[in-house]
């Protein structure tokens, strides 16, 4: 274990060890390096911290120059939620696409290749996969991030993903315990509630987490959701009944428990991040994720001091904080000793750059048909961006189709747009209408219906959860909005 350059008392080091903060910029600021040298054992990365694989590798090397066992965490699910390729879109389809193919070997290989690329850049903890069973199709925050609505399918692909990722030497963090799939509220904004009985939880929500534990997941992330059947008062992240009683004792999980982002309004707006962090550690969490929105030294110091004060005031048992810190350090030691994975067998030299596109192609569901299209007009009907996904990552088929069919035109149409605007812009060209979760946005359905009525040759591409009836002469469901999903759909449109 690295010797701390600036020793502090044990209590303060333990308080720093359980934090997973973020920061601004593409290199580590001086304050972050100083706290790492004082005991901070983990750092969280977001899209704002990443410009290229080379830059990311230099950043992680900078952190490890201060402490060679530091955990570098990232929220890299592939698919719609990507940080590694935040500015161009992911080279890997997300969970729903993999679940729709239902080939656990493919899921394992995709996760291993994604993990290999993370490991090459020095990232060793991935806040993925999402093990949520998407039982509520109107869920605003999970959707295509889930492997699907079938419990058994979600369980077997969660296990395969964990195995693949950890074969690359990157610790998996299975989320969002005890299951975020049956919600209709985004916990970034408010506190979701799941009103189901214990039997339903056991046979639906908990099954994929049991599979992940059996597969050896190194970490589990808690959800900011209220499940009255488990705890009628506190959300899962702050609940001893959920984290210690259910996850530790009943399910027998011994690895690291990480909270979801504590600045999310489900916690910050009700308990505040300082009190919330103390309650989370007391409940059984081992690591506090913060930094998606609050990413400065003051936040780290506030949380460190709140934990130290809670111990000294008798609110938080010192042994509980020490146990949490020990679990963080144990995972850091595992990642340091875990060897990187070789490339997927049979892949081109340097890895498997094509496996993501292969998976995206296999995930397509195509209805109807038409002849070849030349220089179409792509109209992207864009909903408000999901906070977890962010609005900085491009999606759609316009760029991919333009690369295959020169002269392709395009436009982005938010809520309030009318079919007439699109038809006027398209002129005589074939319209390719691209949507995302059309079943959740009535305005999209209205625009699509009007387009198809006016132009029966319209092509429709659904890049979210495909729940609505197929429309258009050609209908393509991609099961996700990753760049490779757009490429796979563009290939089908171009060849007719």
Buried (B, 14 or more C-beta within 10 A) or exposed (E): EBEBEEEBEEBBBBBBBBBBBBBEEBEBBEBBBBBBBBBBBBBBBBBBBBEEBEBBBBBBEBBBEBBEBBBBBBBBBBBBBBBBBBEEBBBBBBBBBBBBBBBBEBBBBBBBBBBBBBBBBBBBBBBBBBBBBBBBBEBBBBBBBBBBBBBEBBBBBBBBBBBBBBBBBBBBBBBBBBBBBBBBBBBBBBBBBBEBEEEBBEEBBBBBBBBBBEBEBBBBBBBBBBBEBBBEEBBBBBBBBBBBBBBBEEBEBEBBBBBBBBBBBBBBEBBBBBBBBBBBBBBBBBBBBBBBBBBBBEBBEBBBEBBBBBBEEEBBEBEBBBBBBBBBBBBBEBBBEBEEBEBBEEBEEEBBBBBBBBBBBBBBEBBEEBEEBEEBBBBBBBBEBBBBBBEEBBBBBBBBBBEBBEEBBBBEBEEEBEBEBBBEBBEEBBBBBBBBBBBBBEBBBEBBEBBBEEBEBBBBBBBBBBEBEBBBBBBBBBBBBBBBBBBBBBBBBBEE
